Each structure stands twice: as C-alpha cells, then as structure tokens.
Amino acid sequence: MLIARSIALFVLAAIAEIGGAWLVWQGVRAHRGLLWVGAGVIALGLYGFVATLQVDANFGRILAAYGGVFVAGSLAWGMVVDGFRPDRYDVIGAAVCLLGVAVIMYAPRGA
C-alpha cells in the first residue's frame, strides 16, 4: 500500500510540475498572458508541497527518483497535450529512468 501511495504522489507531483511549467511556457512563449504564468507558478508551488508528502524523509532520494518520473511524465504530457510522438529512443530512455526510480525508491534497504 505504501508503494501505491508513493506512485500516486509521484504522478500528482508530475502533473503539478509539468503542468505548471507548461502553463508558464504558454503564458510567455505563446503570449497567453500573466494569468497563465500565475497559474503555472501556483502549480509549481503545489509540486513542491506534494513532494513533501512522500513517506521517505530523504530529500535527495525523493528528488532524484522524481527526476525519472519527470522524464517519463514530460514525454507523456507532450503526447497527450501537444501531440508529440516519441521515438523508440525516447521510450527506451523513459523506461530506463523509471527503472531507476524503482531501484532508488523501492529497493529493500536494511534498517
């Protein structure tokens, strides 16, 4: 159950961070305005909060593992929101990153 909770938090964090960055991008690069930028800044702040909800208390471990989630999540976001089509190397790279997440977060550790 703890692993399922952890994965859900990583997904929520990815939506907040990637979505926030996308909103800022849209506000600035697509000239959609400060409302979009402000919404992005709020979402990015929510990402920072969600990361603190992980059970593991090691900041470095959580952020390192989240990096792998961010890689895969960014590609998925691009597919769903922007119509991006990853090639096989994108997919392989994302899979390697997610394997790294699993090792960092869920490998058995001694007390």
C-alpha positions in Angstrom: 0.0 0.0 0.0 2.9 2.4 0.7 4.3 1.8 -2.8 0.9 2.6 -4.4 0.7 5.8 -2.3 4.2 6.8 -3.3 3.5 6.2 -7.0 0.3 8.2 -6.8 2.2 11.1 -5.2 4.8 10.9 -7.9 2.1 11.1 -10.5 0.4 14.1 -8.8 3.8 15.8 -8.4 4.5 15.3 -12.1 1.1 16.7 -13.1 1.7 19.8 -10.9 5.3 20.4 -12.0 5.0 19.6 -15.7 1.6 21.3 -15.9 3.0 24.3 -14.1 6.0 24.6 -16.4 3.7 24.2 -19.4 1.4 26.9 -18.2 4.4 29.3 -17.8 5.6 28.3 -21.2 2.2 29.0 -22.7 1.9 32.3 -20.9 5.3 33.5 -22.1 6.1 31.7 -25.4 2.5 31.5 -26.7 1.8 35.0 -25.4 -1.3 33.9 -23.4 -0.5 36.3 -20.6 0.2 36.7 -17.0 -2.9 34.7 -15.8 -1.4 31.6 -17.4 2.0 32.4 -15.9 0.5 32.9 -12.5 -1.4 29.6 -12.7 1.8 27.9 -13.6 3.6 29.4 -10.6 0.9 28.2 -8.3 1.0 24.7 -9.8 4.8 24.7 -9.4 4.4 25.6 -5.7 1.9 22.7 -5.3 4.5 20.4 -6.8 6.9 21.4 -4.1 4.3 20.7 -1.4 3.3 17.3 -2.9 6.9 16.1 -2.8 7.0 16.6 0.9 4.1 14.0 1.3 6.4 11.1 0.4 7.0 8.7 3.3 10.8 8.6 2.8 12.3 11.6 4.6 15.4 11.9 2.4 15.0 15.0 0.2 17.8 13.9 -2.1 16.4 10.4 -2.7 12.9 11.8 -3.4 14.1 14.4 -5.8 16.5 12.0 -7.5 13.7 9.5 -8.0 11.3 12.2 -9.1 13.7 13.1 -11.8 13.0 9.8 -13.5 9.3 10.4 -13.1 9.7 13.8 -14.6 11.4 12.5 -17.7 8.7 9.9 -18.4 5.9 12.3 -17.4 7.2 15.0 -19.7 7.1 12.7 -22.7 3.6 11.6 -21.7 2.5 15.2 -21.3 3.8 16.1 -24.7 1.9 13.2 -26.2 -1.4 14.0 -24.6 -1.3 17.8 -24.6 0.9 18.8 -27.6 0.6 15.8 -29.9 4.3 14.9 -29.6 5.2 11.4 -30.8 8.2 10.0 -29.0 10.6 7.8 -31.0 11.9 4.4 -29.7 14.9 6.1 -28.0 12.6 8.4 -26.1 10.6 5.4 -24.9 13.8 3.4 -24.0 15.2 6.4 -22.2 12.0 6.9 -20.2 11.9 3.2 -19.3 15.5 3.3 -18.1 14.6 6.4 -15.9 11.5 4.6 -14.5 13.6 1.6 -13.7 16.0 3.9 -11.9 13.0 5.3 -9.9 12.1 1.8 -8.8 15.6 1.0 -7.7 16.1 4.3 -5.8 12.7 4.2 -4.1 11.6 0.6 -3.6 14.7 -1.5 -3.3 14.9 -3.3 0.0 17.1 -1.5 2.5 18.3 -2.6 5.9 17.3 -0.6 9.0 
